[in-house]
Amino acid sequence: MSGTGWYVHHHGRGHLTRFLAVRRHLPGPVTVFSTLEAPASLPAGTVWVRLPRDDDGVADGAEPSAGGALHWAPLHHGGHRERMAVIAAACARHRFDRFVVDVSVEVALLVRLLGVPTVVVAQPGDRDDDPHRLAYRAATRILAPWADGLQTTPVIEANRERVRFSGAISRFDERMPDAGERTGPVLVLGAAAGPLPTSDAVHLDGTAWQDDPWTLLASSDVVVTAAGQNALADLAASGARAIVVPQERPFGEQRASADVLEREGLALVLDAWPSVEEWPGHLECARALRPDWSAWRVRGGAARAAAAIEAVGAGQAARADAPDTGQLAADDAGSLP
């Protein structure tokens, strides 16, 4: 079996949302590995492999960073050991043409050590630490889900010949907002990774999770959101006027994206959640915006990402793979010595 392997990080819903957006355009079988539960509906030809957790019960002295060489590889942790064994066994059995990693330095290095071409999904922010530099250097392809020229980092520039810029990836990039004036209420977008605070001045009528908020996005007067990649891509797809409050994230990810928004005049960026008294002035400023979201290159972003992924490992010469005798399937990983 060939096809694509794909690692989906479990923090929030953003990595899963990005996978589902790209999967619509990616042909062939795909096997997903994640700590997350499988979505209720998976695209045809997609297999979901649930991985054990490796971030619970970590003992003192586990040295998860391996002296700064890695981000997370705790010593003597059964969950970490088992999840790596599951991925390794699947790579041995299925002989993936390529393996997308979104995101984990450790999985990217494991898969590359097994001889599988890797596509590492880049993230905004300062990724010039040793683990990121190693994973990017070892990658066959680096997928940057933003428009070329909007932002860059030293590690991206150092590996630029292997970087493909897809533009922003939104699940809504094939939908078009109505041309009329937006008259809906102010919309506050929360997130599975941690909702924004709300106040009496700005609130969403109904706080249940909505799988498809497109109608609200496309009709709201102003959208208030953090600066996660998927949230910003959805803003671009809907053409929304927005107030963006970047949240604290590792490597300054959201701050870096918010800086681009501010520089390009695409949104009102605030450093902190405003007081009730400050909201009227901020909303007035946001309503005056006329953002040109074309710079975000969201239209066709998911399809461009899929094309960049599919090109990796395609058209290779005859392989020198060993016979299957003695190789383990993913389900057999628990029997490893």
SEKEFI-507752 format. One record per atom (N, C-alpha, C): atom name; x, y, z; residue in one letter. Coordinates in steps of 0.1 Angstrom, whole numbers, padded with zeros to 4 digits. Layout:
CA X Y Z A
...
This chain:
N 0008 -0012 0000 M
CA 0000 0000 0000 M
C 0009 0012 0000 M
N 0006 0022 -0008 S
CA 0012 0035 -0008 S
C 0003 0045 -0003 S
N 0004 0058 -0007 G
CA -0005 0068 -0003 G
C 0003 0078 0007 G
N -0005 0085 0015 T
CA 0000 0095 0023 T
C -0002 0092 0038 T
N 0008 0094 0046 G
CA 0006 0094 0061 G
C 0005 0109 0065 G
N -0002 0111 0076 W
CA -0005 0125 0080 W
C -0006 0125 0096 W
N 0003 0133 0102 Y
CA 0002 0135 0116 Y
C -0005 0148 0120 Y
N -0016 0147 0128 V
CA -0024 0158 0132 V
C -0022 0161 0146 V
N -0016 0172 0150 H
CA -0014 0176 0164 H
C -0027 0178 0171 H
N -0028 0175 0184 H
CA -0041 0175 0191 H
C -0044 0188 0197 H
N -0035 0198 0197 H
CA -0039 0210 0204 H
C -0049 0218 0196 H
N -0060 0221 0202 G
CA -0071 0228 0196 G
C -0077 0220 0184 G
N -0083 0228 0175 R
CA -0090 0221 0163 R
C -0083 0226 0150 R
N -0073 0235 0151 G
CA -0068 0241 0139 G
C -0061 0231 0130 G
N -0053 0222 0135 H
CA -0045 0212 0127 H
C -0055 0203 0120 H
N -0065 0198 0127 L
CA -0075 0190 0122 L
C -0083 0197 0111 L
N -0087 0209 0113 T
CA -0095 0217 0103 T
C -0087 0219 0091 T
N -0074 0221 0092 R
CA -0065 0223 0080 R
C -0064 0210 0073 R
N -0062 0199 0080 F
CA -0062 0186 0073 F
C -0074 0183 0065 F
N -0086 0186 0071 L
CA -0099 0183 0064 L
C -0100 0192 0051 L
N -0095 0204 0052 A
CA -0096 0213 0041 A
C -0087 0208 0029 A
N -0075 0204 0032 V
CA -0066 0200 0022 V
C -0070 0186 0017 V
N -0075 0177 0025 R
CA -0079 0164 0021 R
C -0089 0163 0010 R
N -0097 0173 0009 R
CA -0107 0173 -0002 R
C -0100 0174 -0016 R
N -0088 0178 -0016 H
CA -0081 0180 -0029 H
C -0069 0170 -0031 H
N -0067 0162 -0021 L
CA -0056 0153 -0021 L
C -0060 0139 -0025 L
N -0056 0134 -0037 P
CA -0061 0121 -0041 P
C -0053 0109 -0034 P
N -0059 0097 -0035 G
CA -0053 0086 -0030 G
C -0056 0083 -0015 G
N -0052 0072 -0010 P
CA -0055 0069 0004 P
C -0046 0077 0014 P
N -0052 0081 0025 V
CA -0045 0088 0035 V
C -0047 0081 0049 V
N -0036 0079 0056 T
CA -0037 0074 0070 T
C -0033 0085 0080 T
N -0042 0088 0089 V
CA -0040 0099 0098 V
C -0036 0093 0112 V
N -0027 0100 0118 F
CA -0022 0096 0132 F
C -0024 0108 0141 F
N -0031 0106 0152 S
CA -0034 0117 0161 S
C -0039 0112 0174 S
N -0036 0120 0184 T
CA -0042 0118 0197 T
C -0057 0121 0198 T
N -0061 0129 0188 L
CA -0076 0133 0188 L
C -0084 0121 0184 L
N -0097 0122 0188 E
CA -0106 0112 0183 E
C -0109 0115 0168 E
N -0113 0105 0161 A
CA -0116 0107 0147 A
C -0128 0115 0146 A
N -0129 0124 0136 P
CA -0141 0132 0133 P
C -0153 0122 0130 P
N -0165 0127 0132 A
CA -0177 0119 0130 A
C -0178 0114 0116 A
N -0173 0122 0107 S
CA -0173 0119 0092 S
C -0160 0121 0086 S
N -0154 0110 0081 L
CA -0141 0111 0074 L
C -0143 0110 0059 L
N -0134 0117 0052 P
CA -0135 0115 0037 P
C -0132 0101 0033 P
N -0137 0097 0022 A
CA -0135 0084 0016 A
C -0120 0081 0014 A
N -0116 0069 0017 G
CA -0102 0066 0016 G
C -0093 0071 0027 G
N -0099 0075 0038 T
CA -0091 0080 0049 T
C -0092 0070 0061 T
N -0081 0067 0067 V
CA -0081 0058 0079 V
C -0075 0066 0090 V
N -0081 0065 0102 W
CA -0077 0073 0114 W
C -0071 0064 0124 W
N -0059 0066 0128 V
CA -0052 0058 0138 V
C -0051 0067 0151 V
N -0058 0063 0161 R
CA -0057 0070 0174 R
C -0045 0067 0182 R
N -0037 0077 0186 L
CA -0025 0075 0193 L
C -0027 0077 0208 L
N -0019 0070 0216 P
CA -0020 0073 0231 P
C -0014 0086 0234 P
N -0018 0092 0245 R
CA -0012 0105 0249 R
C 0002 0103 0254 R
N 0010 0114 0253 D
CA 0023 0114 0258 D
C 0026 0126 0267 D
N 0015 0133 0271 D
CA 0017 0145 0278 D
C 0010 0144 0292 D
N 0007 0132 0297 D
CA 0001 0130 0310 D
C 0010 0122 0318 D
N 0011 0124 0331 G
CA 0019 0116 0340 G
C 0034 0116 0337 G
N 0039 0127 0332 V
CA 0053 0128 0329 V
C 0061 0130 0343 V
N 0070 0121 0345 A
CA 0077 0121 0358 A
C 0088 0131 0359 A
N 0091 0135 0371 D
CA 0103 0144 0372 D
C 0115 0137 0367 D
N 0124 0145 0360 G
CA 0136 0139 0354 G
C 0134 0132 0341 G
N 0122 0135 0335 A
CA 0119 0128 0322 A
C 0126 0135 0310 A
N 0132 0147 0312 E
CA 0140 0154 0303 E
C 0133 0154 0289 E
N 0121 0159 0287 P
CA 0114 0158 0275 P
C 0121 0166 0263 P
N 0129 0175 0266 S
CA 0136 0183 0255 S
C 0149 0177 0251 S
N 0153 0166 0258 A
CA 0166 0159 0255 A
C 0178 0169 0254 A
N 0179 0178 0264 G
CA 0189 0187 0264 G
C 0188 0199 0254 G
N 0176 0201 0250 G
CA 0173 0212 0240 G
C 0174 0207 0226 G
N 0176 0194 0223 A
CA 0177 0189 0210 A
C 0163 0187 0204 A
N 0153 0185 0213 L
CA 0139 0181 0208 L
C 0130 0190 0216 L
N 0117 0189 0212 H
CA 0106 0196 0220 H
C 0100 0187 0230 H
N 0096 0175 0226 W
CA 0089 0166 0236 W
C 0092 0152 0233 W
N 0100 0146 0241 A
CA 0103 0132 0240 A
C 0107 0127 0255 A
N 0097 0126 0263 P
CA 0099 0123 0277 P
C 0105 0109 0279 P
N 0114 0108 0288 L
CA 0120 0094 0291 L
C 0110 0086 0299 L
N 0111 0073 0297 H
CA 0103 0063 0305 H
C 0088 0066 0305 H
N 0083 0071 0293 H
CA 0068 0073 0292 H
C 0062 0063 0283 H
N 0054 0055 0288 G
CA 0048 0044 0279 G
C 0040 0049 0268 G
N 0032 0060 0270 G
CA 0024 0066 0259 G
C 0033 0071 0248 G
N 0044 0078 0251 H
CA 0053 0083 0241 H
C 0059 0072 0233 H
N 0064 0062 0240 R
CA 0070 0050 0234 R
C 0060 0043 0224 R
N 0048 0041 0229 E
CA 0039 0034 0221 E
C 0034 0042 0209 E
N 0032 0055 0210 R
CA 0028 0062 0198 R
C 0039 0062 0187 R
N 0051 0063 0191 M
CA 0062 0063 0181 M
C 0063 0049 0175 M
N 0060 0038 0183 A
CA 0061 0025 0178 A
C 0049 0023 0168 A
N 0038 0028 0170 V
CA 0026 0027 0161 V
C 0029 0033 0148 V
N 0035 0045 0148 I
CA 0039 0052 0136 I
C 0049 0045 0128 I
N 0060 0040 0135 A
CA 0070 0033 0129 A
C 0065 0020 0122 A
N 0057 0013 0129 A
CA 0051 0000 0124 A
C 0043 0003 0111 A
N 0035 0013 0112 A
CA 0027 0017 0100 A
C 0035 0021 0088 A
N 0046 0028 0091 C
CA 0055 0032 0080 C
C 0062 0019 0073 C
N 0065 0010 0082 A
CA 0071 -0003 0077 A
C 0061 -0011 0069 A
N 0049 -0011 0073 R
CA 0039 -0019 0066 R
C 0034 -0012 0053 R
N 0031 0000 0054 H
CA 0024 0007 0043 H
C 0033 0014 0032 H
N 0045 0016 0036 R
CA 0054 0022 0026 R
C 0048 0035 0020 R
N 0045 0045 0029 F
CA 0039 0057 0024 F
C 0048 0064 0014 F
N 0042 0070 0004 D
CA 0049 0078 -0006 D
C 0054 0091 0001 D
N 0047 0096 0011 R
CA 0051 0108 0017 R
C 0044 0108 0031 R
N 0048 0117 0040 F
CA 0042 0118 0053 F
C 0042 0133 0057 F
N 0030 0138 0059 V
CA 0028 0152 0063 V
C 0028 0152 0078 V
N 0036 0162 0084 V
CA 0036 0163 0098 V
C 0032 0177 0102 V
N 0020 0178 0109 D
CA 0014 0191 0113 D
C 0009 0190 0127 D
N 0017 0193 0137 V
CA 0032 0196 0137 V
C 0038 0187 0148 V
N 0050 0183 0146 S
CA 0058 0176 0156 S
C 0072 0174 0151 S
N 0082 0180 0157 V
CA 0096 0178 0153 V
C 0099 0163 0155 V
N 0095 0157 0166 E
CA 0099 0143 0168 E
C 0093 0133 0158 E
N 0080 0135 0154 V
CA 0074 0127 0144 V
C 0081 0129 0131 V
N 0084 0141 0127 A
CA 0091 0144 0115 A
C 0104 0137 0114 A
N 0112 0138 0125 L
CA 0125 0131 0125 L
C 0124 0116 0124 L
N 0114 0110 0132 L
CA 0112 0096 0132 L
C 0109 0091 0118 L
N 0100 0097 0111 V
CA 0095 0093 0098 V
C 0107 0094 0088 V
N 0114 0105 0089 R
CA 0126 0107 0080 R
C 0136 0096 0082 R
N 0139 0093 0095 L
CA 0148 0082 0098 L
C 0144 0069 0092 L
N 0131 0067 0091 L
CA 0126 0055 0085 L
C 0126 0055 0069 L
N 0131 0066 0064 G
CA 0133 0067 0049 G
C 0120 0071 0042 G
N 0111 0078 0048 V
CA 0099 0083 0042 V
C 0100 0098 0039 V
N 0098 0103 0027 P
CA 0098 0117 0025 P
C 0088 0125 0034 P
N 0093 0135 0040 T
CA 0084 0143 0049 T
C 0080 0156 0044 T
N 0068 0160 0046 V
CA 0063 0174 0044 V
C 0060 0180 0057 V
N 0068 0189 0061 V
CA 0067 0196 0074 V
C 0059 0209 0072 V
N 0048 0210 0080 V
CA 0039 0222 0079 V
C 0046 0233 0088 V
N 0049 0244 0082 A
CA 0055 0255 0089 A
C 0045 0263 0097 A
N 0049 0269 0108 Q
CA 0041 0277 0116 Q
C 0047 0291 0117 Q
N 0039 0302 0118 P
CA 0044 0315 0120 P
C 0052 0316 0133 P
N 0059 0327 0135 G
CA 0066 0329 0147 G
C 0081 0326 0146 G
N 0088 0328 0157 D
CA 0102 0326 0158 D
C 0105 0311 0160 D
N 0108 0304 0149 R
CA 0111 0290 0149 R
C 0126 0287 0147 R
N 0135 0296 0151 D
CA 0149 0294 0149 D
C 0156 0287 0160 D
N 0149 0279 0168 D
CA 0155 0271 0178 D
C 0161 0258 0171 D
N 0169 0251 0179 D
CA 0176 0239 0173 D
C 0166 0228 0168 D
N 0156 0224 0176 P
CA 0147 0214 0171 P
C 0140 0218 0158 P
N 0135 0230 0157 H
CA 0128 0234 0144 H
C 0138 0234 0133 H
N 0150 0239 0135 R
CA 0160 0240 0124 R
C 0163 0226 0119 R
N 0164 0216 0129 L
CA 0167 0202 0125 L
C 0156 0196 0117 L
N 0144 0198 0121 A
CA 0132 0192 0114 A
C 0131 0198 0100 A
N 0132 0212 0099 Y
CA 0131 0218 0086 Y
C 0142 0214 0077 Y
N 0154 0213 0082 R
CA 0166 0209 0074 R
C 0164 0195 0068 R
N 0158 0186 0077 A
CA 0156 0172 0072 A
C 0144 0170 0063 A
N 0135 0179 0063 A
CA 0123 0178 0055 A
C 0125 0177 0040 A
N 0118 0169 0033 T
CA 0118 0169 0019 T
C 0111 0181 0013 T
N 0100 0185 0019 R
CA 0093 0197 0016 R
C 0088 0204 0028 R
N 0088 0217 0028 I
CA 0082 0226 0039 I
C 0070 0233 0033 I
N 0059 0231 0039 L
CA 0046 0237 0034 L
C 0043 0249 0043 L
N 0044 0261 0038 A
CA 0041 0273 0045 A
C 0027 0278 0041 A
N 0017 0277 0051 P
CA 0003 0280 0047 P
C 0000 0295 0049 P
N 0008 0303 0041 W
CA 0006 0317 0040 W
C 0011 0322 0027 W
N 0009 0334 0023 A
CA 0013 0339 0010 A
C 0028 0343 0011 A
N 0035 0340 0001 D
CA 0049 0344 0000 D
C 0051 0359 0000 D
N 0060 0364 0009 G
CA 0062 0378 0010 G
C 0055 0384 0022 G
N 0045 0378 0028 L
CA 0038 0384 0039 L
C 0047 0383 0052 L
N 0053 0371 0054 Q
CA 0061 0370 0066 Q
C 0072 0359 0063 Q
N 0083 0360 0070 T
CA 0093 0350 0069 T
C 0101 0349 0082 T
N 0110 0339 0083 T
CA 0118 0338 0094 T
C 0132 0333 0089 T
N 0142 0333 0098 P
CA 0155 0328 0093 P
C 0155 0314 0089 P
N 0147 0305 0096 V
CA 0147 0291 0093 V
C 0140 0289 0080 V
N 0130 0297 0076 I
CA 0124 0296 0063 I
C 0133 0300 0052 I
N 0140 0311 0054 E
CA 0149 0316 0044 E
C 0161 0306 0042 E
N 0165 0300 0053 A
CA 0177 0290 0052 A
C 0173 0278 0044 A
N 0160 0275 0043 N
CA 0156 0263 0035 N
C 0146 0266 0024 N
N 0147 0278 0019 R
CA 0138 0284 0010 R
C 0135 0275 -0003 R
N 0146 0269 -0008 E
CA 0144 0261 -0020 E
C 0135 0249 -0018 E
N 0132 0245 -0006 R
CA 0123 0234 -0003 R
C 0109 0239 0002 R
N 0107 0252 0003 V
CA 0095 0258 0009 V
C 0085 0260 -0003 V
N 0072 0256 0000 R
CA 0061 0259 -0009 R
C 0051 0268 -0002 R
N 0048 0279 -0007 F
CA 0038 0288 -0001 F
C 0025 0286 -0007 F
N 0015 0281 0001 S
CA 0002 0278 -0005 S
C -0008 0289 -0004 S
N -0004 0299 0004 G
CA -0015 0309 0008 G
C -0022 0303 0019 G
N -0031 0311 0025 A
CA -0038 0307 0037 A
C -0048 0295 0033 A
N -0050 0287 0043 I
CA -0059 0275 0040 I
C -0071 0276 0048 I
N -0083 0278 0042 S
CA -0096 0279 0048 S
C -0105 0268 0043 S
N -0113 0263 0052 R
CA -0124 0253 0048 R
C -0134 0260 0040 R
N -0134 0274 0039 F
CA -0144 0281 0032 F
C -0139 0288 0020 F
N -0127 0284 0015 D
CA -0121 0291 0004 D
C -0129 0290 -0009 D
N -0139 0281 -0010 E
CA -0147 0280 -0022 E
C -0160 0287 -0021 E
N -0163 0293 -0010 R
CA -0175 0300 -0008 R
C -0172 0315 -0010 R
N -0183 0322 -0014 M
CA -0181 0337 -0016 M
C -0192 0344 -0008 M
N -0188 0355 -0001 P
CA -0198 0362 0007 P
C -0207 0371 -0002 P
N -0218 0374 0003 D
CA -0227 0383 -0004 D
C -0221 0396 -0005 D
N -0225 0403 -0016 A
CA -0219 0417 -0019 A
C -0226 0428 -0011 A
N -0237 0425 -0004 G
CA -0244 0435 0003 G
C -0238 0439 0016 G
N -0243 0450 0022 E
CA -0238 0455 0035 E
C -0240 0444 0046 E
N -0230 0444 0054 R
CA -0231 0434 0066 R
C -0239 0441 0077 R
N -0250 0434 0081 T
CA -0258 0440 0091 T
C -0260 0431 0103 T
N -0253 0420 0103 G
CA -0254 0411 0115 G
C -0247 0416 0127 G
N -0249 0410 0138 P
CA -0243 0414 0151 P
C -0228 0412 0151 P
N -0222 0418 0161 V
CA -0207 0415 0163 V
C -0206 0401 0166 V
N -0196 0394 0160 L
CA -0194 0380 0162 L
C -0181 0378 0169 L
N -0181 0371 0181 V
CA -0169 0367 0188 V
C -0166 0353 0185 V
N -0154 0350 0179 L
CA -0151 0336 0177 L
C -0143 0331 0188 L
N -0147 0319 0193 G
CA -0139 0312 0203 G
C -0131 0302 0197 G
N -0125 0293 0205 A
CA -0116 0283 0199 A
C -0115 0271 0209 A
N -0113 0259 0203 A
CA -0112 0248 0212 A
C -0099 0249 0220 A
N -0089 0256 0215 A
CA -0077 0257 0223 A
C -0077 0268 0234 A
N -0089 0274 0236 G
CA -0090 0284 0246 G
C -0098 0296 0241 G
N -0111 0297 0245 P
CA -0120 0308 0240 P
C -0115 0322 0244 P
N -0118 0331 0236 L
CA -0116 0345 0240 L
C -0125 0349 0251 L
N -0121 0358 0260 P
CA -0130 0363 0270 P
C -0142 0371 0264 P
N -0153 0373 0270 T
CA -0163 0381 0265 T
C -0167 0391 0276 T
N -0176 0400 0271 S
CA -0180 0411 0281 S
C -0195 0414 0277 S
N -0200 0423 0285 D
CA -0214 0427 0283 D
C -0215 0435 0270 D
N -0204 0441 0265 A
CA -0204 0449 0253 A
C -0204 0441 0241 A
N -0197 0430 0241 V
CA -0195 0422 0229 V
C -0198 0407 0233 V
N -0207 0401 0226 H
CA -0210 0387 0229 H
C -0217 0381 0217 H
N -0216 0368 0218 L
CA -0223 0360 0207 L
C -0235 0353 0213 L
N -0246 0356 0207 D
CA -0259 0350 0212 D
C -0259 0335 0209 D
N -0256 0328 0219 G
CA -0255 0313 0218 G
C -0240 0309 0218 G
N -0236 0301 0227 T
CA -0222 0298 0228 T
C -0218 0284 0225 T
N -0227 0276 0219 A
CA -0224 0263 0216 A
C -0215 0262 0204 A
N -0207 0252 0203 W
CA -0197 0251 0192 W
C -0205 0249 0179 W
N -0201 0256 0169 Q
CA -0208 0255 0156 Q
C -0198 0250 0146 Q
N -0201 0239 0139 D
CA -0192 0233 0129 D
C -0191 0241 0117 D
N -0201 0249 0114 D
CA -0201 0257 0101 D
C -0206 0271 0105 D
N -0197 0280 0108 P
CA -0201 0294 0112 P
C -0201 0303 0100 P
N -0201 0298 0088 W
CA -0199 0306 0076 W
C -0210 0318 0075 W
N -0222 0314 0078 T
CA -0233 0325 0077 T
C -0230 0336 0086 T
N -0226 0333 0098 L
CA -0223 0343 0108 L
C -0211 0351 0104 L
N -0200 0345 0099 L
CA -0188 0352 0094 L
C -0191 0361 0083 L
N -0199 0357 0074 A
CA -0202 0364 0061 A
C -0212 0376 0063 A
N -0219 0376 0074 S
CA -0229 0386 0076 S
C -0227 0395 0088 S
N -0217 0392 0097 S
CA -0215 0400 0109 S
C -0209 0413 0106 S
N -0213 0423 0113 D
CA -0208 0437 0112 D
C -0193 0437 0114 D
N -0188 0431 0125 V
CA -0174 0430 0129 V
C -0172 0416 0135 V
N -0161 0410 0133 V
CA -0157 0398 0139 V
C -0146 0400 0148 V
N -0147 0395 0160 V
CA -0136 0396 0171 V
C -0130 0382 0172 V
N -0117 0381 0171 T
CA -0111 0368 0171 T
C -0096 0369 0176 T
N -0091 0357 0180 A
CA -0076 0356 0182 A
C -0070 0355 0168 A
N -0056 0353 0168 A
CA -0049 0353 0156 A
C -0044 0340 0151 A
N -0052 0329 0154 G
CA -0048 0316 0149 G
C -0049 0315 0134 G
N -0041 0306 0128 Q
CA -0041 0306 0113 Q
C -0054 0303 0107 Q
N -0062 0294 0112 N
CA -0075 0290 0106 N
C -0085 0302 0108 N
N -0085 0308 0119 A
CA -0094 0319 0121 A
C -0091 0330 0111 A
N -0078 0333 0109 L
CA -0075 0344 0100 L
C -0078 0340 0086 L
N -0076 0328 0082 A
CA -0079 0323 0069 A
C -0094 0324 0066 A
N -0102 0321 0077 D
CA -0117 0322 0075 D
C -0121 0336 0074 D
N -0114 0345 0081 L
CA -0117 0360 0080 L
C -0115 0364 0065 L
N -0104 0359 0060 A
CA -0100 0363 0046 A
C -0110 0358 0036 A
N -0115 0345 0038 A
CA -0124 0340 0029 A
C -0138 0347 0029 A
N -0141 0352 0041 S
CA -0154 0359 0043 S
C -0153 0374 0040 S
N -0141 0379 0039 G
CA -0139 0393 0037 G
C -0143 0402 0049 G
N -0142 0397 0061 A
CA -0148 0403 0073 A
C -0139 0415 0077 A
N -0146 0425 0083 R
CA -0139 0435 0091 R
C -0137 0429 0105 R
N -0125 0431 0111 A
CA -0122 0423 0123 A
C -0114 0431 0133 A
N -0116 0427 0146 I
CA -0107 0431 0157 I
C -0100 0418 0161 I
N -0087 0419 0161 V
CA -0079 0407 0164 V
C -0071 0409 0177 V
N -0073 0400 0186 V
CA -0065 0400 0199 V
C -0056 0388 0199 V
N -0044 0389 0196 P
CA -0035 0377 0196 P
C -0033 0371 0210 P
N -0034 0358 0211 Q
CA -0032 0351 0223 Q
C -0017 0347 0225 Q
N -0013 0345 0237 E
CA 0000 0340 0240 E
C 0001 0326 0235 E
N 0011 0323 0226 R
CA 0014 0310 0221 R
C 0029 0308 0220 R
N 0033 0295 0220 P
CA 0047 0292 0219 P
C 0053 0299 0207 P
N 0065 0304 0208 F
CA 0073 0309 0196 F
C 0066 0322 0191 F
N 0057 0328 0198 G
CA 0051 0341 0194 G
C 0043 0339 0181 G
N 0037 0328 0179 E
CA 0030 0325 0166 E
C 0019 0335 0163 E
N 0010 0337 0173 Q
CA -0001 0346 0170 Q
C 0003 0361 0169 Q
N 0013 0364 0177 R
CA 0018 0378 0176 R
C 0024 0381 0162 R
N 0031 0371 0157 A
CA 0037 0373 0144 A
C 0027 0375 0133 A
N 0016 0367 0133 S
CA 0005 0369 0124 S
C -0002 0382 0125 S
N -0004 0386 0138 A
CA -0011 0399 0141 A
C -0003 0411 0136 A
N 0011 0410 0137 D
CA 0019 0420 0132 D
C 0017 0422 0117 D
N 0015 0411 0109 V
CA 0013 0412 0095 V
C 0000 0419 0092 V
N -0011 0415 0100 L
CA -0024 0421 0098 L
C -0023 0436 0100 L
N -0016 0440 0110 E
CA -0015 0455 0113 E
C -0007 0462 0103 E
N 0004 0456 0098 R
CA 0012 0462 0087 R
C 0004 0464 0075 R
N -0004 0454 0071 E
CA -0012 0454 0059 E
C -0025 0462 0060 E
N -0029 0466 0072 G
CA -0041 0473 0074 G
C -0053 0464 0072 G
N -0052 0452 0076 L
CA -0063 0442 0073 L
C -0073 0441 0085 L
N -0068 0445 0097 A
CA -0077 0443 0109 A
C -0072 0453 0119 A
N -0080 0456 0129 L
CA -0077 0463 0141 L
C -0071 0454 0151 L
N -0058 0455 0154 V
CA -0051 0446 0163 V
C -0049 0452 0176 V
N -0053 0445 0187 L
CA -0052 0450 0201 L
C -0043 0441 0208 L
N -0036 0447 0218 D
CA -0026 0439 0225 D
C -0033 0431 0237 D
N -0044 0435 0241 A
CA -0051 0429 0252 A
C -0066 0431 0251 A
N -0074 0422 0258 W
CA -0088 0423 0257 W
C -0093 0436 0263 W
N -0101 0444 0256 P
CA -0105 0457 0261 P
C -0114 0457 0273 P
N -0115 0468 0280 S
CA -0125 0470 0290 S
C -0138 0473 0283 S
N -0149 0472 0290 V
CA -0162 0475 0285 V
C -0163 0489 0279 V
N -0157 0498 0286 E
CA -0157 0512 0282 E
C -0150 0514 0269 E
N -0140 0506 0266 E
CA -0132 0508 0254 E
C -0138 0502 0241 E
N -0148 0493 0242 W
CA -0154 0487 0231 W
C -0160 0496 0220 W
N -0168 0506 0224 P
CA -0175 0514 0214 P
C -0165 0520 0204 P
N -0154 0526 0209 G
CA -0144 0532 0201 G
C -0137 0522 0192 G
N -0134 0510 0197 H
CA -0127 0500 0189 H
C -0136 0495 0178 H
N -0149 0493 0181 L
CA -0159 0489 0171 L
C -0160 0499 0160 L
N -0160 0512 0164 E
CA -0161 0522 0154 E
C -0149 0522 0144 E
N -0137 0520 0150 C
CA -0125 0519 0141 C
C -0126 0507 0132 C
N -0131 0496 0137 A
CA -0131 0484 0129 A
C -0142 0485 0118 A
N -0153 0492 0121 R
CA -0163 0494 0110 R
C -0158 0503 0099 R
N -0148 0511 0102 A
CA -0143 0520 0091 A
C -0133 0512 0082 A
N -0129 0500 0086 L
CA -0119 0493 0077 L
C -0125 0488 0064 L
N -0117 0488 0054 R
CA -0121 0482 0041 R
C -0110 0473 0037 R
N -0109 0461 0044 P
CA -0097 0453 0042 P
C -0097 0446 0028 P
N -0085 0446 0022 D
CA -0083 0438 0009 D
C -0076 0425 0013 D
N -0084 0415 0015 W
CA -0079 0402 0020 W
C -0072 0394 0009 W
N -0072 0399 -0004 S
CA -0066 0392 -0014 S
C -0051 0389 -0012 S
N -0044 0398 -0004 A
CA -0030 0395 0000 A
C -0028 0382 0007 A
N -0039 0377 0014 W
CA -0038 0365 0022 W
C -0038 0352 0013 W
N -0042 0354 0000 R
CA -0042 0343 -0010 R
C -0050 0331 -0005 R
N -0062 0333 0000 V
CA -0069 0322 0006 V
C -0076 0314 -0005 V
N -0080 0321 -0016 R
CA -0087 0314 -0027 R
C -0078 0303 -0034 R
N -0081 0291 -0033 G
CA -0073 0280 -0038 G
C -0062 0276 -0029 G
N -0061 0281 -0017 G
CA -0050 0277 -0008 G
C -0049 0262 -0005 G
N -0061 0256 -0002 A
CA -0061 0242 0001 A
C -0057 0234 -0011 A
N -0061 0237 -0022 A
CA -0058 0230 -0034 A
C -0043 0231 -0037 A
N -0037 0243 -0036 R
CA -0023 0245 -0038 R
C -0015 0237 -0028 R
N -0019 0236 -0015 A
CA -0013 0228 -0005 A
C -0013 0213 -0009 A
N -0025 0208 -0014 A
CA -0026 0194 -0018 A
C -0017 0191 -0029 A
N -0015 0200 -0039 A
CA -0007 0198 -0050 A
C 0008 0197 -0046 A
N 0012 0206 -0037 A
CA 0026 0206 -0032 A
C 0029 0193 -0024 A
N 0019 0188 -0017 I
CA 0021 0175 -0010 I
C 0021 0163 -0019 I
N 0012 0163 -0029 E
CA 0011 0152 -0038 E
C 0024 0151 -0047 E
N 0031 0162 -0049 A
CA 0043 0162 -0057 A
C 0054 0155 -0050 A
N 0054 0154 -0037 V
CA 0065 0148 -0030 V
C 0063 0132 -0031 V
N 0074 0126 -0035 G
CA 0073 0111 -0036 G
C 0067 0106 -0049 G
N 0062 0115 -0057 A
CA 0055 0111 -0070 A
C 0065 0109 -0080 A
N 0063 0099 -0089 G
CA 0072 0096 -0100 G
C 0085 0090 -0096 G
N 0087 0084 -0084 Q
CA 0099 0079 -0080 Q
C 0103 0067 -0089 Q
N 0116 0064 -0090 A
CA 0120 0052 -0096 A
C 0116 0040 -0088 A
N 0118 0028 -0094 A
CA 0115 0015 -0087 A
C 0122 0015 -0073 A
N 0115 0011 -0063 R
CA 0120 0011 -0050 R
C 0128 -0001 -0046 R
N 0136 0000 -0036 A
CA 0144 -0011 -0031 A
C 0138 -0016 -0018 A
N 0125 -0015 -0016 D
CA 0119 -0019 -0004 D
C 0121 -0034 -0001 D
N 0123 -0038 0011 A
CA 0124 -0052 0015 A
C 0110 -0058 0014 A
N 0110 -0071 0013 P
CA 0097 -0078 0014 P
C 0090 -0076 0027 P
N 0077 -0078 0027 D
CA 0069 -0076 0039 D
C 0071 -0086 0050 D
N 0078 -0097 0047 T
CA 0080 -0107 0057 T
C 0086 -0101 0070 T
N 0079 -0104 0081 G
CA 0084 -0099 0094 G
C 0080 -0085 0097 G
N 0075 -0077 0088 Q
CA 0071 -0064 0091 Q
C 0058 -0063 0100 Q
N 0057 -0053 0108 L
CA 0046 -0052 0117 L
C 0035 -0042 0111 L
N 0023 -0046 0113 A
CA 0012 -0036 0111 A
C 0011 -0027 0123 A
N 0004 -0016 0121 A
CA 0002 -0006 0132 A
C -0004 -0013 0144 A
N -0014 -0022 0141 D
CA -0021 -0028 0152 D
C -0012 -0037 0160 D
N -0001 -0041 0155 D
CA 0008 -0050 0162 D
C 0018 -0043 0170 D
N 0018 -0030 0171 A
CA 0028 -0022 0177 A
C 0029 -0026 0192 A
N 0018 -0029 0198 G
CA 0018 -0033 0212 G
C 0026 -0045 0215 G
N 0029 -0053 0206 S
CA 0036 -0066 0208 S
C 0051 -0064 0206 S
N 0056 -0051 0203 L
CA 0070 -0049 0201 L
C 0078 -0052 0214 L
N 0090 -0058 0213 P
CA 0097 -0061 0225 P
C 0102 -0048 0232 P
